[in-house]
Amino acid sequence: MTDSASARSRQTRIVHPEFETAPGFESFSTPVMRASTVVFPDLAAVRSADWRNDAQWRYGLHATPTSATLMQHLAQIEGGKHALLQPSGLSAISNVYFALVKAGDDVLIPDNVYSPNREHGNWLAHDFGVSVRYYDPMIGAGIAQLIRPNTRLIWIEAPGSVTMEVPDVPAIAAAARARKVVTAIDNTYSAGLAFRPLEHGVDISVQALTKYQSGGSDLLMGATITADEALHQELKRARMRMGIGVSVDDCSLVLRSLPSMKARFEAHDRSALALAHWLKARPEISAMLHPAFPDCPGHAEFTRDFTGAGGLFSVVFHERYSPAQIDAFVEALELFAIGWSWGGAHSLAMPYDVASMRSTSQWPHRGTLVRFYVGLEDEADLRADIERAMQAALG
Ligand SMILES: *Cc1c(COP(=O)(O)O)cnc(C)c1O
């Protein structure tokens, strides 16, 4: 202890302890480094601090070594250079809008988009003077005809999170690049493992880390991943201005789950495929909306661009069943819970009234759609559960 330190009161020494943190200690976990205030070595460091420089620590809201480690992992998974963490997947979507779009700009959104993204677009159109138009997700290179001089941003989702169409991402991205329009893809479905959009010309990949990255159905987080430096700075500035940050405790939970993500994703994929093959042959089902099946629009694009599917797929029940009967089927399931947020160990099922969710493109099916998320339960038990619920509710 220095002389000045030993002269201080016990209380002051509790606030300013003199010790070296755990010399010689090593483990596999990323230390949880919490901070609001980040302490600068001197005033020169304060005055030369630059928010653009990711290597400088400035404020706990922006990053600590814990969140920075997670950002690095996420950028690596998708072959990007930068990631920014947000308190939810939806917040990552919102940050893209706030960073890039201003009054007078035009935004294109696929008609099968994740509903809260549509809600956000409608809000900007209604209250903020932004033009928002919806396009047929299967438009491909035809998107070029929709681009206007003031088009700033094109959203892509692959596949659509309820109806599962897989768009021609490279074609949309190329048309956008030719007109200097930024593209952002909601890539939550693939976790960045089965599809790498930055390699297909997309500018921003959005992940809801709430799903596979967390894997525990117990936290919310989102991220944007980019390769372009200027775009990263635009997203970073919007995040900073809005005062958005994440808890490093949550970051440490995601870091804990990341090493097992690929193994979990592959297990979900195997079970979901097996279950989908079995369901496809059932007389109750009129269409199998799993991108690995030819029934699913974008099957060819999926086969070309994706290396796997994970646990999510939808089915359309035969139109002879009323929506009330399908509700009864979903409620009769015991192993499939009723809930929105997938990506964890537990299976889920949810019916959707798709026709009411569309504005421009035609929905070709008349029967009710049910989206399944296949968890990590034994696949034979899940099949038996579905069979029993079908017997109980559909006769
Ligand atoms: C869950 C989800 C989101 C939003 O994530 P939250 O963390 O729940 O806000 C966004 N897009 C897709 C495709 C999702 O499945």
The ligand as a MOL file (V3000), in Angstrom:
LIG
                    3D

  0  0  0     0  0            999 V3000
M  V30 BEGIN CTAB
M  V30 COUNTS 15 15 0 0 0
M  V30 BEGIN ATOM
M  V30 1 C -37.9490 -12.6090 -33.0780 0
M  V30 2 C -37.6910 -11.9140 -34.3460 0
M  V30 3 C -37.3760 -10.5580 -34.3810 0
M  V30 4 C -37.3930 -9.6780 -33.1500 0
M  V30 5 O -36.6290 -10.0850 -32.1190 0
M  V30 6 P -36.9580 -9.5770 -30.6200 0
M  V30 7 O -35.6570 -9.7320 -29.9480 0
M  V30 8 O -38.0390 -10.4590 -30.1010 0
M  V30 9 O -37.3810 -8.1470 -30.7350 0
M  V30 10 C -37.1180 -9.9790 -35.5950 0
M  V30 11 N -37.1690 -10.6780 -36.7360 0
M  V30 12 C -37.4570 -11.9850 -36.7490 0
M  V30 13 C -37.4940 -12.7020 -38.0440 0
M  V30 14 C -37.7310 -12.6380 -35.5650 0
M  V30 15 O -38.0410 -13.9310 -35.5940 0
M  V30 END ATOM
M  V30 BEGIN BOND
M  V30 1 1 1 2
M  V30 2 1 2 3
M  V30 3 2 2 14
M  V30 4 1 3 4
M  V30 5 2 3 10
M  V30 6 1 4 5
M  V30 7 1 5 6
M  V30 8 2 6 7
M  V30 9 1 6 8
M  V30 10 1 6 9
M  V30 11 1 10 11
M  V30 12 2 11 12
M  V30 13 1 12 13
M  V30 14 1 12 14
M  V30 15 1 14 15
M  V30 END BOND
M  V30 END CTAB
M  END
